[in-house]
Amino acid sequence: MDEIICGLTGHTTASLAAVIAGRTSFADFIVHAPALNPARALITGVVCGVRVEEIEEQPMREIRYLDKLVDELAKGKAMGKILRG
C-alpha cells in the first residue's frame, strides 16, 4: 500500500509517515501531495459505479485514482502495472 500511495502522490516513506502522524484529512493529503504522478491520467475504469476518468471534481478524482489502484493490488495485479510505469 505504501508503495502505491507514494508512487501516486510523490511522498517518501518518511513524509507519508509524518502526514499520517499529523492526522491530516484525506482531502488535504491529496491536495497537498508533493508531486502527483503524471501517469495517473492513464488510470481508467470504474470505482463504485463511476468511471474515474469522468470525475470532474479534482480532489475526488485523485481519491478515486487511489481507490482504483488499491482495487488492482487486491486483485493481484503486478506492481509495475499498477503504478503505470
BALOBA-1460 file (C-alpha; in Angstrom, 3 decimals):
// residues 85
<rec num="1" residu="m" x="0.000" y="0.000" z="0.000"/>
<rec num="2" residu="d" x="2.705" y="2.471" z="0.948"/>
<rec num="3" residu="e" x="4.429" y="1.938" z="-2.393"/>
<rec num="4" residu="i" x="1.198" y="2.681" z="-4.240"/>
<rec num="5" residu="i" x="0.415" y="5.759" z="-2.153"/>
<rec num="6" residu="c" x="3.952" y="7.097" z="-2.518"/>
<rec num="7" residu="g" x="4.005" y="6.324" z="-6.233"/>
<rec num="8" residu="l" x="0.765" y="8.224" z="-6.788"/>
<rec num="9" residu="t" x="1.436" y="11.212" z="-4.529"/>
<rec num="10" residu="g" x="5.198" y="11.726" z="-4.623"/>
<rec num="11" residu="h" x="5.559" y="11.159" z="-0.895"/>
<rec num="12" residu="t" x="8.549" y="9.330" z="0.506"/>
<rec num="13" residu="t" x="8.046" y="6.701" z="3.172"/>
<rec num="14" residu="a" x="9.155" y="9.237" z="5.786"/>
<rec num="15" residu="s" x="6.904" y="12.056" z="4.564"/>
<rec num="16" residu="l" x="3.960" y="9.649" z="4.329"/>
<rec num="17" residu="a" x="4.539" y="8.585" z="7.933"/>
<rec num="18" residu="a" x="4.673" y="12.236" z="9.002"/>
<rec num="19" residu="v" x="1.379" y="13.023" z="7.257"/>
<rec num="20" residu="i" x="-0.266" y="10.018" z="8.890"/>
<rec num="21" residu="a" x="1.097" y="11.004" z="12.301"/>
<rec num="22" residu="g" x="-0.217" y="14.526" z="11.741"/>
<rec num="23" residu="r" x="-3.708" y="13.151" z="11.210"/>
<rec num="24" residu="t" x="-4.151" y="15.131" z="8.001"/>
<rec num="25" residu="s" x="-7.539" y="14.808" z="6.350"/>
<rec num="26" residu="f" x="-7.629" y="12.673" z="3.235"/>
<rec num="27" residu="a" x="-8.668" y="15.616" z="1.052"/>
<rec num="28" residu="d" x="-5.763" y="17.732" z="2.364"/>
<rec num="29" residu="f" x="-3.427" y="14.785" z="1.884"/>
<rec num="30" residu="i" x="-4.339" y="14.633" z="-1.812"/>
<rec num="31" residu="v" x="-4.482" y="18.394" z="-2.416"/>
<rec num="32" residu="h" x="-1.079" y="18.952" z="-0.783"/>
<rec num="33" residu="a" x="0.684" y="15.913" z="-2.246"/>
<rec num="34" residu="p" x="4.308" y="16.723" z="-3.123"/>
<rec num="35" residu="a" x="4.158" y="15.566" z="-6.752"/>
<rec num="36" residu="l" x="1.139" y="13.768" z="-8.149"/>
<rec num="37" residu="n" x="2.268" y="11.156" z="-10.634"/>
<rec num="38" residu="p" x="1.647" y="12.419" z="-14.179"/>
<rec num="39" residu="a" x="0.897" y="8.834" z="-15.264"/>
<rec num="40" residu="r" x="-2.238" y="8.902" z="-13.093"/>
<rec num="41" residu="a" x="-4.129" y="10.123" z="-16.152"/>
<rec num="42" residu="l" x="-3.652" y="6.589" z="-17.505"/>
<rec num="43" residu="i" x="-5.796" y="5.202" z="-14.676"/>
<rec num="44" residu="t" x="-9.188" y="4.320" z="-16.070"/>
<rec num="45" residu="g" x="-12.055" y="2.149" z="-15.026"/>
<rec num="46" residu="v" x="-14.973" y="2.005" z="-12.663"/>
<rec num="47" residu="v" x="-14.935" y="2.543" z="-8.897"/>
<rec num="48" residu="c" x="-18.222" y="2.494" z="-7.008"/>
<rec num="49" residu="g" x="-20.089" y="2.515" z="-10.307"/>
<rec num="50" residu="v" x="-18.402" y="5.687" z="-11.581"/>
<rec num="51" residu="r" x="-15.718" y="5.930" z="-14.276"/>
<rec num="52" residu="v" x="-12.716" y="7.545" z="-12.583"/>
<rec num="53" residu="e" x="-11.626" y="9.373" z="-15.722"/>
<rec num="54" residu="e" x="-15.014" y="11.141" z="-15.897"/>
<rec num="55" residu="i" x="-14.995" y="12.582" z="-12.372"/>
<rec num="56" residu="e" x="-14.814" y="16.370" z="-12.722"/>
<rec num="57" residu="e" x="-14.054" y="17.369" z="-9.121"/>
<rec num="58" residu="q" x="-10.259" y="17.238" z="-8.901"/>
<rec num="59" residu="p" x="-9.741" y="16.055" z="-5.298"/>
<rec num="60" residu="m" x="-12.404" y="13.367" z="-5.689"/>
<rec num="61" residu="r" x="-10.848" y="12.131" z="-8.946"/>
<rec num="62" residu="e" x="-7.447" y="11.836" z="-7.231"/>
<rec num="63" residu="i" x="-9.022" y="9.909" z="-4.353"/>
<rec num="64" residu="r" x="-10.764" y="7.566" z="-6.797"/>
<rec num="65" residu="y" x="-7.491" y="7.044" z="-8.657"/>
<rec num="66" residu="l" x="-6.075" y="5.748" z="-5.400"/>
<rec num="67" residu="d" x="-9.180" y="3.583" z="-4.863"/>
<rec num="68" residu="k" x="-8.679" y="2.065" z="-8.305"/>
<rec num="69" residu="l" x="-5.015" y="1.289" z="-7.622"/>
<rec num="70" residu="v" x="-5.910" y="-0.381" z="-4.329"/>
<rec num="71" residu="d" x="-8.531" y="-2.474" z="-6.158"/>
<rec num="72" residu="e" x="-5.876" y="-3.560" z="-8.647"/>
<rec num="73" residu="l" x="-3.498" y="-4.524" z="-5.827"/>
<rec num="74" residu="a" x="-6.244" y="-6.553" z="-4.161"/>
<rec num="75" residu="k" x="-6.830" y="-8.391" z="-7.438"/>
<rec num="76" residu="g" x="-3.145" y="-9.371" z="-7.604"/>
<rec num="77" residu="k" x="-2.065" y="-7.121" z="-10.454"/>
<rec num="78" residu="a" x="1.725" y="-6.644" z="-10.774"/>
<rec num="79" residu="m" x="3.066" y="-3.527" z="-9.040"/>
<rec num="80" residu="g" x="4.697" y="-2.217" z="-12.236"/>
<rec num="81" residu="k" x="1.342" y="-2.280" z="-13.991"/>
<rec num="82" residu="i" x="-0.464" y="-0.761" z="-11.028"/>
<rec num="83" residu="l" x="1.936" y="2.197" z="-10.967"/>
<rec num="84" residu="r" x="1.636" y="2.590" z="-14.756"/>
<rec num="85" residu="g" x="5.378" y="2.629" z="-15.131"/>
